[in-house]
Amino acid sequence: MESAKRRVPAVKPVVHNGKRYEPLRRPRDQGFKQDGGVIAAIDEASGAQLWAVQLYETVFDANEERDVQEVYVNSLRIDSKNGSLIATDELKRRWQIRLTDGHVTQLPAAESRK
């Protein structure tokens, strides 16, 4: 029997200059207040986590199930021109994470192509 819990999107990690960038698994175990929207930088050689950053804050309604309110990252890509990682979430919001220090900036919505 399948769980009624919502499935977390499978996001392929991105590797760049010896570092792997991926959504952090179980971020609340590391003190974050939500499960979605947290990205980690991992050293490929050692497997050590270098940093983790929360892209956005999800405000939860206590009257609703928490898992259905989570918003997850569903894609990652490197923008080598800007030295950053671009993350898109399930609401189609885009975030730029500077690779040197994990600084986060929300990007304008992508224009739709007609």
N, C-alpha and C positions, 0 to 999 in steps of 0.2 A: 504494500500500500504506500503510495507516494505521500510525502508530507504536505500539509496545506501551506507551509511556509513558502514565501516567495523566493525564487532562485536569484542569486547574485549573478549579474552578467559576467561571462568569462571574457576577461580582457588579456590579450597577449602582452606580456612584458616587452619593454623596449630596451635594447642594449646599445650603449653609446660610450665610447672611450673608457671601457673597462667597468662601467657602472650599469646596473640594471634598474629600471624604473618600473614600478608596478603598484597597483592598488594594495594597500596594506591589509593583510588578513587580521581580523579580530582587533581592530584599533582600540576598542574600549578597554582591552587588556593592557594597553599602554597609556591609558589615561584620557583618551579622546572620548567625547560625549556622544559619538555616533559611529555607525559602522561604515557608512558610505562617504565618499569624497575625501579619503585620506590616501596620499601617495607616499611611497617609500623609495629611497635611493639605497641600493645595495651594492657593495663592492663585490664584483664578480669573482675575484681571486680568493677572497677570504670568506665571502658569504655574510660579512658583517653589515648590519644596517648603519648607514651613514647619517641619514636624517629621515624624518617623516613630517609631512605637512598636511594640514587640513585645508582643502580648497574653499569650502563654504560651510555655513552652519545650517543645519536642518532644525527647524522648530517643530517639535512634536506636540500633537494634540493628545492629552492624557485619556481622552474618551475613545481613541482609535488604537488599533493594534500598531505597535511600533514598527514591525517589519514591513508593513504595507506603506509606511510613510517614508522609509529610507529612500534616498536618492543616490544612485551609484554612478560612478564613472563607467562609461561603456566604450571609450576608445582613448588611446594614447599614441602620440607620434612626436618625433624629434623635429624641431625647426632649427636646423644647423646654422641658418643665416643669423638668427637671433640668439643662438646658444641657449635654447629653451625647450621645454617639453610642453606640448599642447595636449590638454585633456578636455574631453567633451563628456558631459554628464547626460543622464537619461532625459533631462528637460531641454536638451540641446544648448545648454549654456557652455561657453568655452572659457578655459582657464589657461594662463601661461605661467609656467613654473621655471624660474631661472635656475639653470643647472648648477651654477657655482654655489648657491646658498639656499635654494628652495623658496625664494621670495615668490609670492603669488600675486598675479594681477588678473582680474576678470577682463576678458576680451569682449568687444562688441559682438552681437549676434551675427552669425554668418548670413550673408545675403542669400536668399533662395534663388536658384536659377530657373528661369522660365523658358 
